[in-house]
C-alpha cells in the first residue's frame, strides 16, 4: 500500500488499486492519526466496492464450506446457506436443528471480511448454540473478528446519525 500526500488536495481522500498495490490519496496537511484513520476507511470502502459482485446463495454456501474447513476443521456443515430480506435487526441467524444459516441482505456490498465474520459466527452456532465462553473461544480462530465487529457496530451507529453531507455534496 502507498499513501500519496498532495498539497493541491484540500478535503477529499480517495483510493484505488494500481496492479497489486493500493494507493490512497490524501491532503498534505493531514496528521498521522488522520492519515491512519482515512487509510482504514478507504481500505474498507475499496473492499466493499470489490465485494459488490454479489454472491448468490450457491456461492455463499460454498464460502461457508471453505470457512468451516479453514476455521473449524470442516466440522460445521450447514444444510443450507442463503440471503434473506426479512432480517432487519440481525446480521445473520442459524437454526442448528435444521442446519440452516441465513444472512441479511444488508450485508451485501460490505467488505468480504465482514461477511466472512458473520458466516463464521453462524457456523460456530452449528457447533455451539448460544453465546457462552465456548462459542466465543471458537470465534477466536477468525483473525478479523474484532475488526468486523467494529465495522458492524459502526454501521449500526451511522444508521442512528443524521445525514451529514460529503465533500462532494457541500
C-alpha positions as CSV (number, residue, x, y, z in Angstrom):
1,X,0.0,0.0,0.0
2,X,1.1,3.5,-0.7
3,X,-0.1,6.8,0.7
4,X,0.4,9.9,-1.5
5,X,0.1,13.3,0.0
6,X,-0.8,16.3,-2.2
7,X,-0.6,20.0,-1.4
8,X,-3.3,20.6,-4.0
9,X,-5.7,18.2,-2.4
10,X,-7.7,20.1,0.3
11,X,-10.5,17.9,1.7
12,X,-11.0,14.8,-0.3
13,X,-9.5,11.4,0.2
14,X,-9.6,8.7,-2.5
15,X,-8.1,5.3,-3.1
16,X,-7.7,2.9,-6.0
17,X,-5.9,-0.3,-6.9
18,X,-2.8,0.0,-9.1
19,X,-1.9,-3.5,-10.0
20,X,-1.5,-5.4,-6.8
21,X,-0.9,-2.3,-4.8
22,X,-3.4,0.1,-3.1
23,X,-2.9,3.8,-3.5
24,X,-4.6,6.3,-1.0
25,X,-4.5,10.0,-1.9
26,X,-4.8,12.4,1.0
27,X,-4.3,16.2,1.6
28,X,-0.7,17.0,2.7
29,X,-1.9,18.8,5.8
30,X,-3.4,15.7,7.4
31,X,-1.9,14.5,10.7
32,X,-0.5,10.9,11.1
33,X,-3.6,10.0,13.1
34,X,-6.0,11.3,10.4
35,X,-4.0,9.6,7.8
36,X,-4.3,6.2,9.5
37,X,-8.0,6.7,10.1
38,X,-8.6,7.6,6.5
39,X,-6.4,4.8,5.2
40,X,-8.6,2.3,7.2
41,X,-11.8,3.9,5.9
42,X,-10.6,3.8,2.3
43,X,-9.4,0.2,2.5
44,X,-12.8,-0.8,3.9
45,X,-14.5,1.3,1.1
46,X,-12.5,-0.4,-1.6
47,X,-13.2,-3.8,-0.2
48,X,-16.9,-3.0,-0.1
49,X,-16.8,-1.9,-3.8
50,X,-15.0,-5.1,-4.8
51,X,-17.4,-7.3,-2.9
52,X,-20.3,-5.7,-4.6
53,X,-20.1,-8.5,-7.1
54,X,-22.8,-10.1,-5.1
55,X,-22.5,-13.8,-4.1
56,X,-25.5,-15.9,-4.9
57,X,-26.8,-18.4,-2.5
58,X,-24.7,-21.2,-4.1
59,X,-21.5,-19.1,-3.8
60,X,-22.5,-18.2,-0.2
61,X,-22.8,-21.9,0.7
62,X,-19.5,-22.6,-1.0
63,X,-17.9,-19.9,1.0
64,X,-19.4,-21.2,4.2
65,X,-17.8,-24.6,3.4
66,X,-14.4,-23.0,2.9
67,X,-14.6,-21.1,6.1
68,X,-15.7,-24.2,8.0
69,X,-12.7,-26.1,6.6
70,X,-10.4,-23.3,7.4
71,X,-11.5,-22.4,11.0
72,X,-13.4,-25.5,12.3
73,X,-11.7,-28.4,10.5
74,X,-14.8,-28.9,8.4
75,X,-17.0,-29.8,11.5
76,X,-19.6,-27.1,10.8
77,X,-21.5,-28.2,7.8
78,X,-24.8,-26.3,7.1
79,X,-27.6,-27.9,5.1
80,X,-28.4,-24.5,3.6
81,X,-26.9,-21.0,3.5
82,X,-28.9,-18.2,1.9
83,X,-29.5,-14.5,1.8
84,X,-32.8,-13.3,3.2
85,X,-34.6,-9.9,3.1
86,X,-36.6,-10.2,6.2
87,X,-33.8,-9.8,8.8
88,X,-33.5,-6.1,9.5
89,X,-32.4,-6.3,13.2
90,X,-29.8,-9.0,12.9
91,X,-26.9,-9.7,10.5
92,X,-27.4,-13.4,10.4
93,X,-29.2,-16.3,12.0
94,X,-28.8,-20.0,12.4
95,X,-31.1,-22.9,13.2
96,X,-28.8,-25.7,14.4
97,X,-31.6,-28.3,14.4
98,X,-32.1,-27.7,10.6
99,X,-28.5,-26.8,9.8
100,X,-29.7,-23.6,8.1
101,X,-27.9,-20.3,8.0
102,X,-29.5,-17.1,6.8
103,X,-27.6,-13.8,6.2
104,X,-29.3,-10.4,6.0
105,X,-29.3,-8.9,2.5
106,X,-27.9,-5.7,4.3
107,X,-24.5,-7.4,4.4
108,X,-24.3,-7.5,0.6
109,X,-21.8,-4.9,-0.6
110,X,-20.0,-4.9,2.8
111,X,-16.3,-5.9,2.8
112,X,-15.6,-9.6,2.4
113,X,-14.1,-10.0,5.8
114,X,-17.3,-8.7,7.4
115,X,-19.5,-11.2,5.5
116,X,-17.0,-13.9,6.4
117,X,-17.2,-13.0,10.0
118,X,-21.0,-13.3,10.1
119,X,-20.7,-16.6,8.3
120,X,-18.1,-17.8,10.8
121,X,-20.3,-16.6,13.6
122,X,-23.3,-18.6,12.3
123,X,-21.1,-21.6,11.5
124,X,-19.9,-21.6,15.1
125,X,-23.6,-21.8,16.2
126,X,-23.8,-25.2,14.4
127,X,-21.2,-26.4,16.9
128,X,-22.1,-24.4,20.0
129,X,-25.6,-22.9,20.5
130,X,-25.8,-19.7,22.4
131,X,-23.1,-17.1,23.1
132,X,-21.2,-18.7,26.0
133,X,-17.5,-18.9,26.6
134,X,-17.1,-22.0,24.3
135,X,-18.8,-20.1,21.5
136,X,-16.5,-17.1,21.8
137,X,-13.5,-19.3,22.0
138,X,-14.4,-20.8,18.6
139,X,-14.6,-17.3,17.1
140,X,-11.1,-16.5,18.2
141,X,-10.0,-18.7,15.3
142,X,-11.2,-16.0,12.9
143,X,-8.4,-13.3,12.9
144,X,-10.6,-10.4,11.9
145,X,-13.4,-10.9,14.4
146,X,-12.8,-7.6,16.3
147,X,-12.4,-5.5,13.2
148,X,-15.5,-7.0,11.6
149,X,-17.5,-6.4,14.8
150,X,-16.2,-2.8,14.9
151,X,-17.3,-2.3,11.3
152,X,-20.8,-3.7,12.0
153,X,-21.1,-1.5,15.2
154,X,-20.1,1.5,13.1
155,X,-22.8,0.7,10.5
156,X,-25.4,0.5,13.3
157,X,-24.2,3.7,14.9
158,X,-24.1,5.5,11.5
159,X,-27.7,4.5,10.9
160,X,-28.7,6.5,14.0
161,X,-26.9,9.7,12.9
162,X,-28.5,12.4,10.8
163,X,-27.2,12.6,7.3
164,X,-24.0,14.6,7.0
165,X,-23.1,16.0,3.6
166,X,-20.0,14.5,2.0
167,X,-17.3,16.8,0.5
168,X,-19.0,16.3,-2.9
169,X,-22.4,17.4,-1.6
170,X,-21.1,20.6,0.0
